[in-house]
Amino acid sequence: MDVGFLGLGAMGSQMALQLIKAGHKVSAWNRSPQKVQDLVAQGGVAAATPQQAFQADAIITMLADDDSIASVVLAGGLFETAPTHAVHIVMATISVGFAKQLEKLHAARGLAYVAAPVMGRPDVAAGGELNILVAGKPEHVQKVQPLLDAMGKATWPIGDEPHKANVVKLGMNFMLASAIESMSEVIALATRNDIAGEKVVEVLTNTLFGAPAYKIYGPAILAGTFKPGFKLPLGLKDVRLVLAAGEDSGAPMPFASILRDNFIDAIAHGDGDKDWAAISKVALRRAGLMGEAK
């Protein structure tokens, strides 16, 4: 299938590569040209402009946020130039309100729209092992299913309205941030009571909390290095988006407000370039542990 791909960040570059490996023709555009050249070296095709990338059977946007999509896709008039048979797949984490706006804009243009936000970090994307939440008309999803299969190990249908996939994705990210925060507080509690943080993580990951999130982020909190996989500002963005979705739909999310303030705290202390697991430093600092979990 001819695929246009916009947005070759840490996740997008790995996802586009999986498509190439599966035999699809990928024409890619990115604000940073070097990312495109790196993909060309691995079999991709350079799209000189976003408009050129939109001339495909399927168009994937993995742009960072609402504003990026608005400035590149909407302000660029790309819907007007896209082939009428194309399916536009938005795979980034965006707000529910903006997703609903995109539904209306696609319908007005007669352009197929599928939302397919992903769950997983760059190393997971590099292995084609993402979990993909998908929502859109069944015939549109079916058309692009081979692409989703190339990028992920499982596709989870959410419904016919694309914005519903974004609701679930924001909920999942909120729960991940909550897991990081709760582990951080328990590690701080244990450390203040002369119990090694390693012992807490050993127990929780081998008993009640053996899910991948705890096994990934527990050791990361202990190590305290926080090599970026999903940066803190992106975590703050998603917490703000889930708060907005909750307010708009009448679903109070009080713990999300606490998480938002803790993300702001972490960024204000100079950790904005770190992985979002660095939010753990807030709980440790408040406990007088100087960021030490051990």
Buried (B, 14 or more C-beta within 10 A) or exposed (E): BBBBBBBBBBBBBBBBBBBBEBEBBBBBBBBEEEBBEBBEEEBBBBBEEBBBBBBBBBBBBBBBBBEBBBEBBBEBEBBEEBBEEBBBBBBBBBBBBBBBBBBEBBEEBEBBBBBBBBBBBBEBBBEBBBBBBBBBBEEBBEBBEBBBBBBBEEBBBBBEBBBBBBBBBBBBBBEBBBBBBBBBBBBBEBBEEEBBBBEBBEEBBEEEBEEEBBBBBBBBBBEBEBEBBBBBBBBBBBBBBBBBBBEEEEEEBEBBEEBBEBBBBBBEEEBBEBBBBBBBBBBBBEBEBEBBBE
